[in-house]
Amino acid sequence: MRQKHLMVVILAALLTISLGFIGCDISSYDTYSALESKKVTTNAPPTIYTGAEGDVVLLPETDQVEILWDESEYTFLADTNGDGVVDATEIVSEADATHQQIGVRLVGYYTQDLSLWAGQDLYAGTVSLVNDATGITLRIDTTDAADIAEYHINVYTDLSQIPTSRPAPGQSDYVVENVNSDSIEVYFTFEELGGTVNSTYYFIIHTALGTDGEGSTSSLAGETAYVAGDNPSFGGKGAWFYVVGYTALPFYEPIIVALETEEPPTNPPTDTTGWSHETAYVGNARGDGNAWWFYIDASAPDFDESTIFNIYAGQHQVLGAYATYAKSSGTLTIVLGENMVLVEGSEVVKIKGYDVLPTVRPPSGQFPVKLSNTDSLTDIDVLGSFDYLLVHLDSLVQ
């Protein structure tokens, strides 16, 4: 009797289930989609980590780009900071201005410094992202605890594209195996990424760590590692991973020129108490090499002899100080202004002309033209008509 009663109960239950689906097309019920939808709603979007701002990577002088504004957009400036640098935040009327910003110069790009993290919070190496005009370079350097055995990279251009769960490394956009190195460098072109300079990109950068090739203890060998910022923490569900964001940002410096005055100051200040002793250079272009220097670039076929060249002391522009170069006659005129004087001495101005620009800063002691602090700075004979002119000053600035 018990078996017969149990069979009746089972049949009744099956009948109830069948009646529940009367009028319902079971084939249209997408079980997979329903499960995936539930999975997404229970897993929060990942944190986007950004790195610390690193040093600016300067472009070679030949690759720097001047962007001159339309004349209607010129900014007129007057004030300076304590170093005698024109303050671009102090905008005055044209009548009161001593300088004007006529554009900007693209001199390099910002970098971003991140870290490689194994097992979520074990530091495994340094990471940097930097771009140029055509793409982004990723560099990873591991510690002596492991080498990179392989790496997998996914790149996204929109937040909506970022997955909420760890993507399968083997199905990444970039998969490189058998690396076995303590560092890698990967270059992504903007064309392949589908963006440009000033676009923001999101990276999931995964590495599988292997034994260190230099014979260390390799304590992180076998670990999974992801790139992130400082002190990352995975707050999602499932397998951990990190996402980093990077905006490809150019670095510009303002192009500021002194306004011509009808009567430039001719008498030096009499009280220079508290002024600083600085090396100074005249020019519109920054020289290459580890030591800083500027030079006058007059190599353009249509060089304008009325061009105003700024003077930089201790790498800072000196307000009111400038020079002009009459290339056709081989003469240079220097105006020190009210914020700069020459130190006392017989060789405080040194000048040399070049037809081929030096690759590093040349020693000024070998320059052929030497002037004292009492010599005239008007129509100085530079001993020829040169494409490039180096002018070194030994000065006091306020």
Order of alpha helices (4+ residues) and beta strands (2+ residues): alpha-alpha-beta-beta-beta-beta-beta-beta-beta-beta-beta-beta-beta-beta-alpha-beta-beta-beta-beta-beta-beta-beta-beta-beta-beta-beta-beta-beta-beta-beta
